[in-house]
Amino acid sequence: MTEPNQQHDPESLPPVDTEVIKKRYLRKRILEHMLGPFGSIILHIILIALAVRFLGMVTEDRTASIQVQIMEPDAIDLEEFERELQELQDLQDMTDLMNPQDALMDAPPDVSADVSTADDMSMDLADLNVLSDAKSPLVMRGLYEGRSGAGRSRMLGAAGRWGQETERAVIRALEWMKNNQEQDGSWRADTGGEQGMRMRVGITGLCLLAFLAHGETTSSERYGPVVEKAIRYLISRQTESGHFIDTDDPENAPYKAGTYGQAIATYAISEAYALTRIPSLKPAMEKAVDVIMKGQQTGGMWFYRYEKGNLVNNSVSGWQMQALKAAQMAGASNPGLKDAMERAIARLKTRQVEDGQFFYIQTGPGSRRDHGNTAVAVLCLQLLGHANSPEARKGQQALRDASIDWNSPPSWPMSVWYYITQAKFHQGGQQWTTWNEAFARAYTRNQNEDGSWSSPAKSGASIPFGYEHFFGPAFSTAMSTLTLTVYYRFLPTYQQIEIKEEEAPKTRDVVIEII
């Protein structure tokens, strides 16, 4: 038996390797020193990486996105749907009649672009879709910019103290013309019979021009029906050859005013097309322009009944040039249109005498030249791009002593003052300031109580060879309205009004509605 407190014999135990023990101890201490700081670094790196990844996920959630809204369709009215289908079919029928070449025409310089119909399109009144612009905005740029509501207010404000008073007179005149329009859309002359019926074309054209000068179109709330009826009347009077009054017809041979009527109606239809973009008006305009261009003499101007002799009439030629300019502004595509205007201006310049005045018909000693013929020549030079020519400046100087006296009028006073007012307005400066005071006072003080005007010629004043009083109040009222709308009818040739473009919206959000 062994004793409880018996000790082992040291010699009986295995020997201890102290070197191995030391190495193990040193290795343990080295590992403890290394793992401490490096472990902490590794742990922090892992934590930072996780934080960066988390923040990146949050940023991605905040980037711009496209919002898609899925909407339930409204209930469909089958009857309304059928009507829309029929309208689309009618539109397709009209598109089938269009000439592809028209789509290649450059947009007119002063109005918004459109799609035009073919030149050979039937002018049946059923094709005259005058309501095509009812829902579209009216765009008036360039020379027409003053006819917009904002443009009219701005230019009337610049007219000084007479601006508001003349505008009240214009509104009263428009009301009178509205109330005195015939059922067929025309305005009549005081002269009866067939001659009076022929006069209706020119007088209706002047009245239509007066409404258009105020910015009224077929889409106007108050005067839209008036404008529509006037357009329909003029179109109904146009023949396939383009004549509103057939000056080649032997029955019309004695009727000299037909040449005026053709030009005035062409002028009115051209402006109507420019401001409404009714497609059916384009072929009517271009056919009418063809008549004027074919009637132009080799020398460049015109005479009664478009005769091709040696005589030239400044008054007749003035209306033809204004009509061609209006058609060009509207985008007429008649070949040679620009050349026709340039040839007319070149010939017109040769008809000026040394003192700056222009001949009426014959040239040479003793021939008639006066403020009226000078003013129409100056106006044509201004409108057709020659406002700064020596001839225009000399003509303006010849008009310095022009005056307006209702009690002692010139021959054809409403026409003469109409031209003088425009010529001086486009010139500007002191001449216009002085004339503005005189003509605005005269017209506003001599307007009739009902809103119309009577030509001073009707009062028994000395008229050597004029018959203006036979044309009646519709003629006088239209001419007076066109005279008083001078402030905004066209931009003056001596200045341009800046048209600022609308700024594009700055938001980048995109909303797509799926119906």
LUMLO-129185 format. One line per 2 residues: number of its first residue (from 0); their letters; for each residue x, y, z of C-alpha. Coordinates in Angstrom, 1 decimal. Example, Ala and Ser with C-alpha at 12.3 -4.5 7.8 and 13.67 -1.06 7.14 Angstrom:
<recs>
0	AS	12.3:-4.5:7.8 ~ 13.7:-1.1:7.1
</recs>
This chain:
<recs>
0	MT	0.0:0.0:0.0 ~ 1.1:3.4:-0.7
2	EP	1.0:6.2:1.8 ~ -1.3:9.1:1.2
4	NQ	1.5:11.7:1.4 ~ 3.9:9.7:-0.5
6	QH	6.0:11.8:-3.0 ~ 7.1:10.8:-6.5
8	DP	10.6:10.0:-7.1 ~ 12.1:12.9:-9.2
10	ES	14.2:10.4:-11.1 ~ 11.1:8.5:-12.1
12	LP	9.5:11.6:-14.1 ~ 10.3:12.2:-17.9
14	PV	12.7:15.1:-18.6 ~ 11.2:18.6:-19.4
16	DT	12.2:20.4:-22.7 ~ 12.5:24.0:-21.6
18	EV	13.3:25.3:-25.1 ~ 10.0:24.1:-26.5
20	IK	8.1:25.8:-23.6 ~ 9.9:29.1:-24.2
22	KR	9.1:29.0:-27.9 ~ 5.4:28.4:-27.3
24	YL	5.2:31.1:-24.8 ~ 6.9:33.7:-27.1
26	RK	4.6:32.7:-30.0 ~ 1.5:33.3:-27.9
28	RI	2.7:36.7:-26.7 ~ 3.5:37.8:-30.3
30	LE	0.1:36.7:-31.5 ~ -1.6:38.6:-28.7
32	HM	0.3:41.8:-29.6 ~ -0.4:41.5:-33.3
34	LG	-4.1:40.6:-33.2 ~ -5.1:43.4:-30.9
36	PF	-4.4:46.6:-33.1 ~ -4.9:44.8:-36.4
38	GS	-8.1:43.3:-35.4 ~ -9.5:46.7:-34.4
40	II	-8.4:48.2:-37.8 ~ -10.1:45.4:-39.8
42	LH	-13.3:45.8:-37.7 ~ -13.4:49.6:-38.5
44	II	-12.8:49.0:-42.2 ~ -15.7:46.6:-42.3
46	LI	-18.0:49.0:-40.5 ~ -17.1:51.9:-42.8
48	AL	-17.7:49.7:-45.9 ~ -21.2:48.8:-44.6
50	AV	-22.0:52.5:-43.9 ~ -21.0:53.6:-47.4
52	RF	-23.1:50.9:-49.0 ~ -26.1:51.9:-46.8
54	LG	-25.7:55.6:-47.8 ~ -25.5:54.7:-51.5
56	MV	-28.7:52.8:-51.3 ~ -30.4:55.9:-49.8
58	TE	-29.1:58.2:-52.5 ~ -30.3:56.0:-55.3
60	DR	-33.8:56.2:-53.8 ~ -33.7:60.0:-54.1
62	TA	-32.8:60.2:-57.9 ~ -35.2:61.6:-60.5
64	SI	-37.9:59.2:-61.6 ~ -40.6:59.1:-64.2
66	QV	-44.0:59.0:-62.7 ~ -46.5:56.8:-64.5
68	QI	-50.2:57.3:-63.8 ~ -52.7:54.7:-65.0
70	ME	-56.1:56.3:-65.5 ~ -59.4:54.7:-66.1
72	PD	-60.9:55.8:-69.4 ~ -64.1:58.0:-69.3
74	AI	-67.3:56.6:-70.5 ~ -67.6:56.9:-74.3
76	DL	-70.6:58.7:-75.8 ~ -71.3:56.6:-78.9
78	EE	-73.2:59.3:-80.7 ~ -70.4:61.8:-80.1
80	FE	-67.9:59.2:-81.3 ~ -69.8:58.7:-84.5
82	RE	-69.8:62.5:-85.1 ~ -66.1:62.6:-84.6
84	LQ	-65.6:59.8:-87.1 ~ -67.6:61.7:-89.7
86	EL	-65.5:64.8:-89.1 ~ -62.3:62.8:-89.5
88	QD	-63.7:61.4:-92.8 ~ -64.5:64.9:-94.0
90	LQ	-61.0:66.0:-93.1 ~ -59.6:63.1:-95.0
92	DM	-61.7:64.0:-98.0 ~ -60.3:67.5:-97.9
94	TD	-56.7:66.1:-97.5 ~ -57.2:64.0:-100.6
96	LM	-57.8:67.2:-102.6 ~ -54.6:68.8:-101.5
98	NP	-51.6:69.4:-103.7 ~ -48.4:67.9:-102.2
100	QD	-46.4:70.8:-103.7 ~ -48.2:73.2:-101.4
102	AL	-46.7:71.5:-98.4 ~ -43.3:72.4:-99.7
104	MD	-44.0:76.2:-99.7 ~ -42.1:78.2:-97.1
106	AP	-44.1:79.6:-94.3 ~ -45.3:83.2:-94.9
108	PD	-43.0:85.7:-93.3 ~ -45.6:87.4:-91.1
110	VS	-48.0:84.7:-90.0 ~ -48.0:81.2:-88.6
112	AD	-47.6:78.3:-91.0 ~ -50.4:76.2:-92.3
114	VS	-51.3:73.5:-94.8 ~ -52.8:74.9:-98.0
116	TA	-55.2:73.5:-100.6 ~ -54.6:73.0:-104.2
118	DD	-55.0:75.9:-106.7 ~ -57.6:74.0:-108.7
120	MS	-59.8:73.3:-105.6 ~ -63.5:73.8:-106.2
122	MD	-64.7:77.1:-104.7 ~ -68.2:75.7:-103.9
124	LA	-69.3:77.5:-100.7 ~ -69.5:74.1:-99.0
126	DL	-65.7:74.0:-99.2 ~ -65.3:77.3:-97.5
128	NV	-64.8:76.0:-94.0 ~ -64.7:79.4:-92.3
130	LS	-65.0:77.8:-88.8 ~ -61.6:75.9:-89.2
132	DA	-59.9:78.5:-87.0 ~ -62.5:78.8:-84.3
134	KS	-60.5:76.9:-81.7 ~ -57.0:77.9:-82.8
136	PL	-55.1:80.8:-81.4 ~ -54.7:83.8:-83.7
138	VM	-51.0:84.5:-84.3 ~ -50.1:88.0:-85.5
140	RG	-46.5:88.7:-86.1 ~ -44.5:91.1:-88.2
142	LY	-46.5:93.9:-89.8 ~ -49.7:92.4:-88.3
144	EG	-48.4:92.3:-84.7 ~ -50.2:95.5:-83.7
146	RS	-53.6:94.0:-84.4 ~ -53.5:91.7:-81.3
148	GA	-55.1:92.9:-78.1 ~ -51.7:93.6:-76.5
150	GR	-50.2:95.2:-79.6 ~ -53.2:97.4:-80.1
152	SR	-53.1:98.7:-76.5 ~ -49.3:99.3:-76.7
154	ML	-49.5:101.3:-79.9 ~ -52.6:103.3:-78.9
156	GA	-50.7:104.2:-75.8 ~ -47.9:105.5:-77.9
158	AG	-50.3:107.6:-80.0 ~ -50.7:110.1:-77.2
160	RW	-53.9:111.7:-76.1 ~ -55.8:110.8:-79.2
162	GQ	-55.4:107.1:-78.9 ~ -58.3:106.3:-76.7
164	ET	-60.7:108.7:-78.4 ~ -60.0:107.4:-81.9
166	ER	-60.4:103.8:-80.6 ~ -63.9:104.7:-79.3
168	AV	-64.8:106.1:-82.7 ~ -63.5:102.8:-84.3
170	IR	-65.7:100.7:-82.1 ~ -68.8:102.8:-82.9
172	AL	-68.0:102.4:-86.6 ~ -67.6:98.6:-86.3
174	EW	-71.0:98.5:-84.6 ~ -72.6:100.6:-87.4
176	MK	-71.1:98.3:-90.1 ~ -72.3:95.2:-88.2
178	NN	-75.8:96.6:-88.0 ~ -75.9:97.7:-91.6
180	QE	-74.6:94.6:-93.3 ~ -76.9:93.1:-95.9
182	QD	-78.2:89.5:-95.4 ~ -76.0:88.3:-98.2
184	GS	-72.9:89.6:-96.3 ~ -72.3:92.7:-98.5
186	WR	-72.6:96.4:-97.9 ~ -74.4:98.5:-100.5
188	AD	-73.8:101.8:-102.2 ~ -76.3:104.6:-102.3
190	TG	-76.3:104.2:-106.1 ~ -78.9:101.7:-107.2
192	GE	-79.3:99.4:-110.1 ~ -76.6:97.2:-111.7
194	QG	-73.9:99.8:-111.1 ~ -74.7:99.8:-107.4
196	MR	-74.5:96.0:-107.4 ~ -71.0:96.2:-109.0
198	MR	-69.9:98.7:-106.4 ~ -70.8:96.2:-103.6
200	VG	-67.7:94.2:-104.3 ~ -65.3:97.0:-103.6
202	IT	-67.3:98.4:-100.7 ~ -67.6:95.0:-99.1
204	GL	-63.9:94.5:-99.4 ~ -63.2:97.8:-97.7
206	CL	-65.6:96.9:-94.8 ~ -64.0:93.5:-94.4
208	LA	-60.6:95.2:-94.3 ~ -61.8:97.5:-91.6
210	FL	-62.8:94.5:-89.3 ~ -59.5:92.7:-90.1
212	AH	-57.6:95.9:-89.3 ~ -59.0:95.7:-85.8
214	GE	-57.9:92.1:-85.4 ~ -61.4:90.7:-85.9
216	TT	-61.7:87.3:-87.7 ~ -64.2:84.5:-88.1
218	SS	-63.3:83.4:-84.5 ~ -64.1:86.8:-82.9
220	ER	-66.8:86.5:-80.4 ~ -68.7:89.7:-81.4
222	YG	-67.8:90.2:-85.0 ~ -67.0:86.7:-86.2
224	PV	-70.4:86.2:-88.0 ~ -70.0:89.6:-89.7
226	VE	-66.5:88.7:-91.0 ~ -67.7:85.2:-92.1
228	KA	-70.6:86.6:-94.1 ~ -68.4:89.2:-95.8
230	IR	-65.9:86.5:-96.9 ~ -68.6:84.3:-98.2
232	YL	-70.1:87.1:-100.2 ~ -66.8:87.9:-101.9
234	IS	-66.1:84.3:-102.7 ~ -69.6:83.9:-104.2
236	RQ	-68.9:86.8:-106.6 ~ -65.6:85.3:-107.8
238	TE	-65.6:83.5:-111.2 ~ -63.4:80.6:-112.2
240	SG	-61.1:83.0:-114.0 ~ -60.5:84.8:-110.6
242	HF	-62.5:87.9:-111.4 ~ -64.7:89.4:-108.7
244	ID	-65.9:91.8:-111.4 ~ -65.2:90.5:-114.9
246	TD	-63.5:93.5:-116.5 ~ -63.2:91.6:-119.8
248	DP	-67.0:91.4:-120.1 ~ -68.3:93.9:-122.6
250	EN	-71.2:94.7:-120.3 ~ -68.7:95.9:-117.7
252	AP	-66.5:97.8:-120.2 ~ -67.9:101.2:-119.2
254	YK	-67.5:100.4:-115.5 ~ -64.1:101.8:-114.6
256	AG	-64.5:101.1:-110.9 ~ -64.3:97.4:-111.5
258	TY	-60.6:97.6:-111.6 ~ -60.6:99.1:-108.1
260	GQ	-63.1:96.4:-106.9 ~ -60.9:93.6:-108.1
262	AI	-57.9:94.9:-106.3 ~ -59.8:95.7:-103.1
264	AT	-61.5:92.3:-102.9 ~ -58.1:90.6:-103.6
266	YA	-56.6:92.7:-100.8 ~ -59.4:91.7:-98.4
268	IS	-59.3:88.0:-99.2 ~ -55.5:88.0:-98.8
270	EA	-55.6:89.6:-95.4 ~ -58.5:87.2:-94.4
272	YA	-56.4:84.2:-95.4 ~ -53.3:85.6:-93.6
274	LT	-55.2:86.1:-90.3 ~ -57.5:83.1:-90.4
276	RI	-55.6:80.4:-92.4 ~ -58.8:79.1:-93.8
278	PS	-57.5:76.7:-96.5 ~ -60.2:77.4:-99.1
280	LK	-59.2:81.1:-99.3 ~ -55.7:80.4:-100.7
282	PA	-56.8:79.3:-104.2 ~ -59.3:82.2:-104.2
284	ME	-56.5:84.6:-103.3 ~ -54.1:83.3:-105.9
286	KA	-56.7:83.3:-108.7 ~ -57.5:86.9:-107.9
288	VD	-53.8:87.7:-107.9 ~ -53.5:86.1:-111.4
290	VI	-56.0:88.6:-112.7 ~ -54.0:91.5:-111.4
292	MK	-50.7:90.2:-112.7 ~ -52.2:89.4:-116.1
294	GQ	-53.6:93.0:-116.2 ~ -50.2:94.5:-115.5
296	QT	-48.8:96.5:-118.4 ~ -45.4:95.8:-119.8
298	GG	-44.1:98.9:-118.2 ~ -45.1:97.7:-114.8
300	MW	-48.3:99.6:-113.8 ~ -52.1:99.4:-114.5
302	FY	-55.0:101.3:-116.1 ~ -58.8:101.0:-116.0
304	RY	-60.2:97.6:-117.0 ~ -56.6:96.4:-117.1
306	EK	-56.1:97.9:-120.5 ~ -52.6:97.5:-122.0
308	GN	-52.3:100.9:-123.7 ~ -49.9:103.7:-122.9
310	LV	-51.9:105.4:-120.2 ~ -51.1:104.7:-116.6
312	NN	-53.3:105.5:-113.6 ~ -51.6:106.1:-110.2
314	SV	-54.7:105.6:-108.2 ~ -55.7:102.4:-109.9
316	SG	-52.1:101.1:-109.7 ~ -51.8:101.9:-106.0
318	WQ	-54.6:99.5:-105.1 ~ -53.1:96.8:-107.3
320	MQ	-49.8:97.1:-105.6 ~ -51.3:97.0:-102.1
322	AL	-53.2:93.9:-103.1 ~ -50.1:92.2:-104.3
324	KA	-48.2:93.1:-101.2 ~ -51.0:91.7:-99.0
326	AQ	-51.0:88.4:-101.0 ~ -47.2:88.1:-100.7
328	MA	-47.5:88.6:-96.9 ~ -50.2:85.9:-96.8
330	GA	-48.0:83.4:-98.6 ~ -49.4:83.5:-102.1
332	SN	-47.3:81.2:-104.4 ~ -48.0:82.9:-107.7
334	PG	-45.0:82.6:-110.0 ~ -43.4:86.0:-110.7
336	LK	-45.3:87.8:-107.8 ~ -42.2:89.5:-106.4
338	DA	-41.0:90.5:-109.9 ~ -44.4:92.1:-110.6
340	ME	-44.1:94.3:-107.5 ~ -40.6:95.3:-108.4
342	RA	-41.5:96.2:-111.9 ~ -44.4:98.3:-110.6
344	IA	-42.2:100.2:-108.2 ~ -39.6:100.8:-110.9
346	RL	-42.2:102.4:-113.1 ~ -43.8:104.3:-110.3
348	KT	-40.5:106.0:-109.5 ~ -40.3:107.4:-113.1
350	RQ	-43.6:109.3:-112.5 ~ -42.3:111.8:-110.0
352	VE	-41.7:115.4:-110.9 ~ -39.0:117.7:-109.6
354	DG	-41.0:119.0:-106.6 ~ -41.6:115.5:-105.4
356	QF	-45.2:115.0:-106.4 ~ -46.5:112.2:-108.6
358	FY	-48.6:112.3:-111.8 ~ -52.2:111.0:-111.8
360	IQ	-52.5:109.7:-115.4 ~ -50.7:111.7:-118.1
362	TG	-47.2:113.0:-117.7 ~ -45.8:116.2:-118.8
364	PG	-46.8:119.9:-118.4 ~ -50.3:120.6:-117.3
366	SR	-50.9:117.1:-116.1 ~ -52.6:116.5:-112.8
368	RD	-50.5:115.9:-109.7 ~ -51.7:116.5:-106.1
370	HG	-51.4:115.3:-102.5 ~ -53.6:112.3:-103.1
372	NT	-51.6:110.8:-106.0 ~ -48.4:111.7:-104.2
374	AV	-49.5:110.0:-101.0 ~ -50.6:106.8:-102.6
376	AV	-47.2:106.6:-104.4 ~ -45.3:107.2:-101.2
378	LC	-47.3:104.6:-99.3 ~ -46.7:102.0:-102.0
380	LQ	-43.0:102.7:-101.9 ~ -43.0:102.3:-98.1
382	LL	-45.0:99.0:-98.1 ~ -43.1:97.4:-100.9
384	GH	-39.7:98.0:-99.3 ~ -38.6:101.4:-100.7
386	AN	-39.3:103.6:-97.8 ~ -35.8:105.1:-97.7
388	SP	-35.5:105.6:-101.5 ~ -34.9:109.2:-102.8
390	EA	-38.3:109.1:-104.4 ~ -40.1:108.3:-101.2
392	RK	-38.2:111.0:-99.3 ~ -39.0:113.6:-101.9
394	GQ	-42.6:112.6:-101.9 ~ -42.8:113.0:-98.1
396	QA	-41.4:116.5:-98.5 ~ -44.1:117.3:-101.0
398	LR	-46.7:116.3:-98.4 ~ -45.4:118.7:-95.8
400	DA	-48.1:121.3:-96.5 ~ -51.0:118.8:-96.7
402	SI	-53.9:119.7:-94.5 ~ -57.3:118.3:-93.5
404	DW	-60.4:120.6:-93.6 ~ -63.8:119.0:-93.5
406	NS	-65.4:122.1:-94.8 ~ -63.1:122.5:-97.8
408	PP	-62.1:119.0:-98.8 ~ -60.0:117.9:-101.8
410	SW	-61.4:115.7:-104.5 ~ -62.2:112.3:-103.1
412	PM	-61.3:113.4:-99.5 ~ -61.8:110.0:-97.8
414	SV	-59.4:108.4:-100.1 ~ -56.9:111.2:-100.1
416	WY	-56.8:111.5:-96.3 ~ -56.6:107.7:-96.0
418	YI	-53.3:107.7:-98.0 ~ -51.8:110.8:-96.5
420	TQ	-52.4:109.5:-92.9 ~ -50.6:106.2:-93.7
422	AK	-47.7:107.8:-95.5 ~ -47.1:110.2:-92.7
424	FH	-47.5:107.5:-90.0 ~ -44.9:105.3:-91.7
426	QG	-42.6:108.3:-92.0 ~ -42.9:109.3:-88.4
428	GQ	-41.2:112.4:-86.9 ~ -42.7:115.8:-86.6
430	QW	-44.7:115.5:-89.8 ~ -46.6:112.6:-88.3
432	TT	-47.1:114.3:-84.9 ~ -48.6:117.4:-86.5
434	WN	-50.8:115.4:-88.9 ~ -51.9:113.1:-86.0
436	EA	-53.4:116.0:-84.1 ~ -55.2:117.4:-87.2
438	FA	-56.7:114.2:-88.6 ~ -57.7:112.6:-85.3
440	RA	-59.6:115.7:-84.3 ~ -61.3:116.0:-87.7
442	YT	-62.5:112.4:-87.8 ~ -63.7:112.1:-84.2
444	RN	-65.5:115.4:-84.4 ~ -67.3:114.6:-87.7
446	QN	-68.5:111.1:-86.9 ~ -72.2:110.8:-87.1
448	ED	-74.3:110.0:-84.0 ~ -75.0:106.5:-85.3
450	GS	-71.2:105.7:-85.7 ~ -71.0:106.2:-89.4
452	WS	-69.3:108.9:-91.5 ~ -70.5:110.9:-94.5
454	SP	-68.0:112.0:-97.1 ~ -67.5:115.8:-97.0
456	AK	-68.2:115.6:-100.7 ~ -71.9:114.9:-99.9
458	SG	-72.2:118.3:-98.1 ~ -72.1:120.2:-101.4
460	AS	-68.4:121.1:-101.3 ~ -66.8:121.9:-104.6
462	IP	-65.8:118.5:-106.1 ~ -64.4:119.0:-109.7
464	FG	-65.0:115.5:-110.9 ~ -65.4:113.2:-107.9
466	YE	-68.4:111.0:-107.2 ~ -67.5:109.8:-103.7
468	HF	-70.8:110.8:-102.2 ~ -72.5:108.3:-104.5
470	FG	-70.8:105.4:-102.7 ~ -72.7:106.1:-99.5
472	PA	-72.0:105.8:-95.8 ~ -70.6:102.2:-96.0
474	FS	-67.7:103.4:-98.2 ~ -67.1:106.5:-96.0
476	TA	-67.3:104.6:-92.8 ~ -65.0:101.8:-93.9
478	MS	-62.4:104.3:-95.2 ~ -62.6:106.3:-92.0
480	TL	-62.2:103.2:-89.9 ~ -59.1:102.1:-91.9
482	TL	-57.7:105.6:-91.5 ~ -58.2:105.6:-87.7
484	TV	-56.7:102.1:-87.3 ~ -53.4:103.4:-88.7
486	YY	-51.9:103.3:-85.2 ~ -51.9:99.5:-85.1
488	RF	-53.0:98.2:-88.6 ~ -49.4:97.8:-89.7
490	LP	-46.1:98.4:-87.9 ~ -44.6:101.7:-89.0
492	TY	-41.7:101.2:-91.4 ~ -39.4:103.3:-89.3
494	QQ	-39.4:101.0:-86.3 ~ -39.8:97.4:-85.3
496	IE	-41.5:96.0:-82.2 ~ -39.6:93.4:-80.3
498	IK	-41.4:90.1:-79.9 ~ -40.1:88.2:-76.9
500	EE	-40.1:84.4:-76.9 ~ -41.7:82.6:-74.0
502	EA	-39.2:81.0:-71.7 ~ -39.3:77.2:-71.6
504	PK	-40.4:75.6:-68.3 ~ -37.5:74.8:-66.0
506	TR	-39.0:71.7:-64.4 ~ -37.5:68.4:-65.5
508	DV	-40.4:66.3:-64.1 ~ -42.1:64.1:-66.7
510	VI	-45.6:62.8:-66.2 ~ -47.0:60.2:-68.6
512	EI	-50.7:59.5:-68.5 ~ -51.8:56.2:-69.9
514	I	-55.5:56.2:-70.8
</recs>
